[in-house]
Amino acid sequence: MLNDTQCRAAKPKDKPYKLSDGKGLHLEVKPNGVKAWRYRFELREGDTTRESMFAIGEYCIAPAGESADETKARKAGRRFTLAEARDERIKARALVKQGINPAQNRQLDRIKLEQENATTFEAVAREWLALRDWEEITKTRRLNMLARVVFPKIGALPIRAIIPAHILDVLNTSAKKNGLTVAAEAKRTMSKVFELAISTLRAEADPVHPVRNAIPKNKTQHKRPLSSDEIGQLLRDVAGHGGRHETMAAFNLMWLTLCRPSEVVDAEWSEFDLDAAIWRIPSGRMKKRKEHVLPLPIQAVELLRGIKGITGRHVHVFPGRDDKEKSMDVASFRQMLKVLNWAGRYSPHATRTTGSTRLNEMGFSSDWIERQLAHEEPNKVRSTYNHAKHMDDRATMMQQWADMLDAWTVNEGSNVVPIKRTAA
């Protein structure tokens, strides 16, 4: 058997030569000075026994003070000490006893590792998203969240290599930069992606589960309707924000029309007839995939005419700050609210809840309100009738709503009486 002194002292010669260690293992010393571990074995194939050679790797001396990670990296580079080469021989012999060629097995392991490295979290996440039976606008919104929050951290990592520590980093960073709502959405989404990976044998466990309670529960009451005083204070704060004009204009249009935040930020100039005070949102941008026609109050028309001088040359009414060919991001609303200290008390999605609650209190017909919010009428005949009958009524209602918003903004809400009340 060999010892380390013999291995270190072996000098190159004109021709390769071998130093045997026993049980098939030997050290081959080449003329160029390379010392390579080789394992000779016999493998039975049917009635025939064939002799083969397995190249274990190069001989090396482990550096003093080498850490466990450094040892792992060195061995992955196929550089082994005498003791480690013997361990590799034991592994190879175990494979041979099972009728497995260790050289072929290593090749299969390499192919498997390459496949695992190609199966990144981002690739599986995009696959998961494509499988969702969601509207495209919802898929786009979720993909935007992943691109902003998750992919920069773990998107390029093999999904099998992701551990709870990676997930915790994503959640903590997201909670700090984007708020608990976004962090919670990221947590749910990552867990669903791992669910798909596990079911398709690309991962063995969900690393989200151990850290699922690492961030506090979000206590924001997103859907709680704001009071008239709160509405006024919010709109005054936005008016005095001093931020990007397009963001404030989009936010105000959302309140004036009670449209969904995404419907507002993605609005295109081609959808508006300002002379007729009409906004037609095409079916492709609506949650229910049906065209939605809205009456515009005077304040909304004035707002749009004002911003047209700024963004009218673009496709979108509210183009992105950095890429004018795309619409602004809904996240702009959240960022503005965070700066104004409204994050945690209100989210843009609560606008519609607030509008519905206050309009009902003002005595307007629930049919008008539901139609304005694009809530689908289950009775198709009644839906067609209501659409035709309620357009003028909705225009009256939304004009009064806009007037009320103005009054609440200047803190005069208590002196305003609805112009028209109807039975719901």
C-alpha positions as CSV (number, residue, x, y, z in Angstrom):
1,M,0.0,0.0,0.0
2,L,1.1,3.5,-0.7
3,N,1.7,6.3,1.8
4,D,1.7,10.1,1.4
5,T,5.5,10.3,1.4
6,Q,5.7,8.0,-1.6
7,C,3.0,9.9,-3.4
8,R,4.7,13.3,-2.8
9,A,8.2,11.9,-3.7
10,A,7.2,10.3,-7.0
11,K,9.1,12.0,-9.8
12,P,8.2,12.1,-13.5
13,K,10.1,9.9,-16.0
14,D,10.3,9.7,-19.7
15,K,7.3,7.3,-19.8
16,P,4.3,7.1,-17.5
17,Y,4.6,4.6,-14.6
18,K,2.3,3.3,-11.9
19,L,2.5,3.1,-8.1
20,S,0.0,0.5,-6.9
21,D,-2.1,1.0,-3.8
22,G,-4.0,-2.3,-4.0
23,K,-7.5,-3.5,-4.8
24,G,-7.4,-1.9,-8.2
25,L,-6.2,1.6,-7.2
26,H,-3.0,3.0,-8.4
27,L,-1.3,6.4,-8.9
28,E,-0.1,7.0,-12.5
29,V,2.8,9.4,-12.7
30,K,3.0,11.1,-16.2
31,P,6.0,12.7,-17.9
32,N,4.5,16.2,-17.5
33,G,4.5,15.7,-13.7
34,V,0.7,15.1,-13.3
35,K,-0.1,12.4,-10.8
36,A,-3.5,10.8,-11.5
37,W,-5.5,8.3,-9.6
38,R,-6.8,5.3,-11.6
39,Y,-9.1,2.4,-10.6
40,R,-8.9,-0.8,-12.6
41,F,-12.0,-3.0,-12.5
42,E,-13.7,-5.8,-14.2
43,L,-17.4,-5.6,-15.2
44,R,-19.4,-8.6,-16.3
45,E,-21.6,-7.9,-19.3
46,G,-23.7,-11.0,-20.0
47,D,-21.3,-13.9,-20.4
48,T,-18.4,-11.7,-21.0
49,T,-16.1,-10.0,-18.4
50,R,-14.5,-6.8,-19.6
51,E,-11.6,-4.9,-17.9
52,S,-12.0,-1.1,-17.7
53,M,-10.3,1.9,-16.1
54,F,-11.9,4.6,-14.1
55,A,-10.1,8.0,-13.9
56,I,-10.8,9.1,-10.3
57,G,-8.9,12.4,-10.5
58,E,-5.5,14.0,-9.7
59,Y,-3.4,13.5,-6.6
60,C,-3.1,16.5,-4.3
61,I,-2.0,17.5,-0.8
62,A,-4.8,19.2,1.2
63,P,-3.9,22.8,2.1
64,A,-3.4,23.4,5.8
65,G,-6.5,24.9,7.5
66,E,-8.8,24.0,4.6
67,S,-12.5,24.5,5.4
68,A,-15.3,22.0,4.7
69,D,-16.6,24.1,1.8
70,E,-13.1,24.4,0.4
71,T,-12.6,20.6,0.6
72,K,-16.0,20.1,-1.1
73,A,-15.0,22.5,-3.9
74,R,-11.6,20.8,-4.4
75,K,-13.1,17.3,-4.6
76,A,-15.7,18.6,-7.0
77,G,-12.7,19.6,-9.2
78,R,-11.6,16.0,-8.9
79,R,-8.4,16.6,-6.9
80,F,-8.0,14.0,-4.1
81,T,-5.5,13.1,-1.4
82,L,-4.5,9.4,-0.9
83,A,-7.2,8.9,1.8
84,E,-9.9,10.5,-0.4
85,A,-8.9,8.5,-3.4
86,R,-9.3,5.3,-1.4
87,D,-12.8,6.5,-0.5
88,E,-13.6,7.0,-4.1
89,R,-12.3,3.5,-4.9
90,I,-14.7,2.1,-2.3
91,K,-17.6,4.0,-3.9
92,A,-16.6,2.8,-7.4
93,R,-16.3,-0.8,-6.2
94,A,-19.8,-0.7,-4.7
95,L,-21.1,0.4,-8.2
96,V,-19.2,-2.4,-9.9
97,K,-20.8,-4.9,-7.6
98,Q,-24.2,-3.7,-8.8
99,G,-23.1,-4.1,-12.4
100,I,-22.8,-0.3,-12.9
101,N,-19.8,1.2,-14.7
102,P,-18.5,4.0,-12.4
103,A,-17.4,6.1,-15.4
104,Q,-20.8,6.0,-17.0
105,N,-22.4,6.7,-13.7
106,R,-20.4,9.8,-13.3
107,Q,-21.4,10.9,-16.7
108,L,-25.1,10.4,-15.9
109,D,-24.6,12.4,-12.6
110,R,-23.0,15.2,-14.6
111,I,-25.9,15.2,-17.1
112,K,-28.4,15.2,-14.1
113,L,-26.6,18.1,-12.5
114,E,-26.6,20.1,-15.7
115,Q,-30.4,19.5,-16.1
116,E,-30.9,20.6,-12.5
117,N,-28.9,23.8,-13.0
118,A,-31.0,24.5,-16.2
119,T,-34.2,24.1,-14.1
120,T,-34.0,27.5,-12.4
121,F,-36.6,29.0,-10.2
122,E,-37.5,31.6,-12.8
123,A,-38.1,28.9,-15.5
124,V,-40.4,26.9,-13.2
125,A,-42.1,30.1,-12.0
126,R,-42.9,31.1,-15.6
127,E,-44.1,27.6,-16.3
128,W,-46.4,27.8,-13.3
129,L,-47.7,31.2,-14.3
130,A,-48.5,29.9,-17.8
131,L,-50.6,27.2,-16.3
132,R,-52.8,29.5,-14.3
133,D,-56.4,30.0,-15.6
134,W,-56.1,33.8,-15.1
135,E,-56.7,36.8,-17.3
136,E,-53.6,38.1,-19.0
137,I,-53.7,41.3,-17.0
138,T,-53.5,39.3,-13.7
139,K,-50.7,37.1,-15.0
140,T,-48.8,40.2,-16.1
141,R,-49.2,41.8,-12.6
142,R,-48.0,38.7,-10.9
143,L,-45.0,38.4,-13.3
144,N,-44.1,42.0,-12.6
145,M,-44.1,41.2,-8.8
146,L,-41.8,38.2,-9.4
147,A,-39.5,40.3,-11.6
148,R,-39.2,43.0,-9.0
149,V,-39.1,41.0,-5.8
150,V,-38.2,37.4,-6.3
151,F,-36.2,36.8,-9.5
152,P,-33.3,39.2,-8.6
153,K,-32.7,37.0,-5.5
154,I,-33.3,33.4,-6.5
155,G,-34.5,33.5,-10.2
156,A,-31.2,32.2,-11.6
157,L,-30.7,29.5,-8.9
158,P,-31.5,25.8,-9.6
159,I,-34.8,25.2,-8.0
160,R,-33.5,22.1,-6.2
161,A,-30.7,24.2,-4.6
162,I,-32.9,26.8,-3.0
163,I,-33.0,26.5,0.8
164,P,-35.1,28.3,3.5
165,A,-32.4,30.9,4.0
166,H,-32.8,32.1,0.4
167,I,-36.6,32.4,0.9
168,L,-36.1,34.3,4.2
169,D,-33.9,36.8,2.5
170,V,-36.5,37.4,-0.2
171,L,-39.3,37.9,2.4
172,N,-37.3,40.2,4.7
173,T,-36.1,42.3,1.8
174,S,-39.5,42.5,0.3
175,A,-41.2,43.4,3.5
176,K,-38.7,46.2,4.1
177,K,-38.7,47.7,0.6
178,N,-42.2,46.9,-0.7
179,G,-44.4,46.3,2.4
180,L,-46.0,43.3,4.0
181,T,-48.7,42.9,1.3
182,V,-46.1,42.3,-1.4
183,A,-44.0,40.1,0.8
184,A,-47.1,38.0,1.6
185,E,-47.9,37.7,-2.2
186,A,-44.3,36.7,-2.9
187,K,-44.5,34.0,-0.2
188,R,-47.7,32.5,-1.5
189,T,-46.4,32.6,-5.1
190,M,-43.0,31.0,-4.3
191,S,-44.8,28.2,-2.4
192,K,-47.0,27.5,-5.3
193,V,-44.0,27.4,-7.7
194,F,-42.3,24.8,-5.4
195,E,-45.6,22.9,-5.3
196,L,-45.3,22.5,-9.1
197,A,-41.6,21.6,-8.9
198,I,-42.3,18.9,-6.3
199,S,-45.2,17.4,-8.3
200,T,-42.9,17.2,-11.4
201,L,-40.0,15.7,-9.5
202,R,-37.8,18.8,-9.9
203,A,-37.7,19.5,-6.1
204,E,-38.1,17.4,-3.0
205,A,-39.4,20.0,-0.5
206,D,-40.9,23.4,-0.2
207,P,-38.3,25.7,1.4
208,V,-41.0,28.3,2.0
209,H,-42.8,26.3,4.7
210,P,-40.1,26.5,7.4
211,V,-40.0,30.3,7.3
212,R,-43.7,30.9,6.4
213,N,-44.2,32.8,9.8
214,A,-41.0,34.8,9.6
215,I,-42.8,38.0,8.6
216,P,-45.7,39.4,10.7
217,K,-49.2,39.1,9.5
218,N,-50.4,42.0,7.4
219,K,-52.9,43.9,9.4
220,T,-53.7,46.4,6.6
221,Q,-57.5,46.6,6.1
222,H,-57.2,46.9,2.3
223,K,-60.9,46.6,1.6
224,R,-62.2,48.7,4.5
225,P,-64.1,51.7,3.1
226,L,-62.7,55.1,4.0
227,S,-64.9,57.7,5.7
228,S,-65.5,61.0,4.0
229,D,-63.0,62.7,6.3
230,E,-60.4,60.1,5.4
231,I,-61.1,60.5,1.7
232,G,-60.6,64.2,1.9
233,Q,-57.4,63.9,3.9
234,L,-56.0,61.3,1.4
235,L,-56.8,63.4,-1.6
236,R,-55.3,66.5,0.0
237,D,-52.2,64.5,0.9
238,V,-51.9,63.3,-2.7
239,A,-52.4,66.9,-4.1
240,G,-49.6,68.1,-1.9
241,H,-47.3,65.2,-2.6
242,G,-45.1,67.0,-5.1
243,G,-44.2,63.7,-6.8
244,R,-44.6,62.6,-10.4
245,H,-47.5,64.4,-12.0
246,E,-48.6,61.3,-14.0
247,T,-48.9,59.2,-10.8
248,M,-51.1,61.7,-9.1
249,A,-53.2,62.2,-12.2
250,A,-53.7,58.4,-12.5
251,F,-54.6,58.1,-8.8
252,N,-57.2,60.9,-9.1
253,L,-58.7,59.3,-12.3
254,M,-59.1,56.1,-10.3
255,W,-61.1,57.9,-7.7
256,L,-63.2,59.8,-10.2
257,T,-64.2,56.6,-12.2
258,L,-63.9,53.9,-9.5
259,C,-62.0,51.7,-12.0
260,R,-59.5,49.1,-10.9
261,P,-55.9,50.4,-10.4
262,S,-54.6,48.3,-13.3
263,E,-57.4,49.5,-15.6
264,V,-56.3,53.1,-15.0
265,V,-52.6,52.8,-15.3
266,D,-52.9,50.8,-18.5
267,A,-55.3,53.2,-20.1
268,E,-54.6,54.2,-23.7
269,W,-55.6,57.5,-25.4
270,S,-57.5,55.6,-28.1
271,E,-60.0,54.5,-25.5
272,F,-61.3,58.0,-24.7
273,D,-63.8,60.2,-26.4
274,L,-63.4,63.4,-24.3
275,D,-65.9,65.4,-26.3
276,A,-68.6,62.8,-25.5
277,A,-67.1,62.3,-22.0
278,I,-66.9,58.5,-22.5
279,W,-64.2,55.9,-21.7
280,R,-64.4,52.6,-23.5
281,I,-62.1,50.0,-21.9
282,P,-61.7,47.1,-24.3
283,S,-62.6,43.5,-23.3
284,G,-58.9,42.5,-23.3
285,R,-58.1,44.7,-20.4
286,M,-61.2,43.8,-18.3
287,K,-61.3,41.2,-15.6
288,K,-64.5,39.7,-17.0
289,R,-63.2,40.0,-20.6
290,K,-66.1,42.3,-21.6
291,E,-65.9,45.9,-22.9
292,H,-66.7,48.4,-20.1
293,V,-68.1,51.8,-21.0
294,L,-67.9,54.6,-18.4
295,P,-69.3,58.1,-18.3
296,L,-66.7,60.7,-17.4
297,P,-67.5,63.5,-15.0
298,I,-66.4,67.0,-15.9
299,Q,-63.4,66.7,-13.5
300,A,-62.1,63.6,-15.2
301,V,-62.4,65.2,-18.7
302,E,-60.5,68.2,-17.4
303,L,-57.8,66.0,-15.9
304,L,-57.4,64.1,-19.1
305,R,-57.3,67.2,-21.3
306,G,-54.7,68.6,-19.0
307,I,-52.4,65.6,-19.1
308,K,-52.9,65.1,-22.8
309,G,-50.5,68.0,-23.4
310,I,-47.8,66.0,-21.5
311,T,-48.4,62.4,-22.6
312,G,-50.7,62.8,-25.7
313,R,-47.9,61.7,-28.1
314,H,-47.6,58.4,-26.4
315,V,-49.9,55.4,-26.6
316,H,-50.6,55.2,-22.9
317,V,-52.2,58.0,-20.9
318,F,-49.8,57.3,-18.1
319,P,-46.5,56.1,-19.6
320,G,-43.8,54.6,-17.5
321,R,-41.1,56.9,-16.0
322,D,-38.2,55.0,-17.6
323,D,-39.8,53.4,-20.6
324,K,-42.4,55.6,-22.3
325,E,-43.5,52.8,-24.6
326,K,-45.0,50.9,-21.6
327,S,-47.6,52.0,-19.1
328,M,-46.7,53.0,-15.5
329,D,-46.6,50.4,-12.8
330,V,-49.4,50.0,-10.2
331,A,-46.5,49.8,-7.7
332,S,-46.2,53.6,-8.2
333,F,-49.4,54.0,-6.2
334,R,-48.1,51.9,-3.4
335,Q,-44.8,53.8,-3.3
336,M,-46.6,57.2,-3.2
337,L,-48.9,56.0,-0.4
338,K,-45.8,54.8,1.5
339,V,-44.2,58.2,1.2
340,L,-47.4,59.8,2.4
341,N,-47.7,57.4,5.4
342,W,-50.9,55.9,4.1
343,A,-49.4,52.4,3.6
344,G,-51.1,50.1,6.2
345,R,-54.3,52.2,6.4
346,Y,-55.4,52.1,2.7
347,S,-54.5,50.4,-0.5
348,P,-55.7,51.4,-4.0
349,H,-58.0,48.4,-4.2
350,A,-60.0,49.9,-1.3
351,T,-61.1,52.7,-3.6
352,R,-63.9,50.7,-5.2
353,T,-65.1,49.4,-1.8
354,T,-65.2,53.0,-0.6
355,G,-67.0,54.3,-3.7
356,S,-69.6,51.5,-3.5
357,T,-70.3,52.1,0.2
358,R,-70.5,55.9,0.0
359,L,-72.7,55.9,-3.2
360,N,-75.1,53.5,-1.6
361,E,-75.2,55.8,1.5
362,M,-75.9,58.7,-0.9
363,G,-79.0,56.8,-2.0
364,F,-78.1,55.8,-5.6
365,S,-79.4,52.6,-7.1
366,S,-77.3,49.6,-6.5
367,D,-77.8,48.6,-10.2
368,W,-76.1,51.8,-11.3
369,I,-73.3,51.3,-8.8
370,E,-72.7,47.7,-9.8
371,R,-72.7,48.6,-13.4
372,Q,-70.1,51.4,-12.8
373,L,-67.9,48.9,-11.0
374,A,-68.2,46.4,-13.9
375,H,-69.8,43.8,-11.7
376,E,-71.5,41.4,-14.0
377,E,-75.3,41.0,-13.9
378,P,-76.1,37.3,-13.8
379,N,-79.4,37.8,-15.8
380,K,-78.3,38.4,-19.4
381,V,-81.6,40.0,-20.5
382,R,-81.7,42.3,-17.5
383,S,-78.0,43.1,-18.1
384,T,-78.7,44.3,-21.6
385,Y,-81.6,46.4,-20.4
386,N,-79.7,47.9,-17.5
387,H,-76.7,48.8,-19.7
388,A,-78.9,50.9,-22.0
389,K,-81.1,52.4,-19.2
390,H,-78.4,53.2,-16.7
391,M,-75.8,55.1,-18.8
392,D,-77.4,58.5,-18.3
393,D,-78.2,57.7,-14.7
394,R,-74.6,56.6,-14.1
395,A,-73.3,59.8,-15.6
396,T,-75.5,61.8,-13.1
397,M,-74.3,59.6,-10.3
398,M,-70.6,59.9,-11.2
399,Q,-70.8,63.7,-11.6
400,Q,-72.2,64.0,-8.1
401,W,-69.6,61.6,-6.9
402,A,-66.9,63.8,-8.4
403,D,-68.5,66.9,-6.8
404,M,-68.5,65.1,-3.5
405,L,-64.8,64.3,-3.8
406,D,-64.1,68.0,-4.5
407,A,-66.1,68.9,-1.4
408,W,-64.5,66.3,0.8
409,T,-61.0,67.4,-0.4
410,V,-61.7,71.0,0.8
411,N,-63.2,69.6,4.0
412,E,-66.8,70.7,3.2
413,G,-68.3,67.2,3.0
414,S,-70.8,67.9,5.9
415,N,-72.4,70.7,3.9
416,V,-73.0,68.8,0.7
417,V,-76.3,67.1,0.1
418,P,-76.8,64.5,-2.7
419,I,-78.6,66.1,-5.7
420,K,-80.7,63.0,-6.4
421,R,-81.6,60.0,-4.3
422,T,-83.3,56.9,-5.6
423,A,-84.4,53.7,-4.1
424,A,-81.8,50.9,-4.4
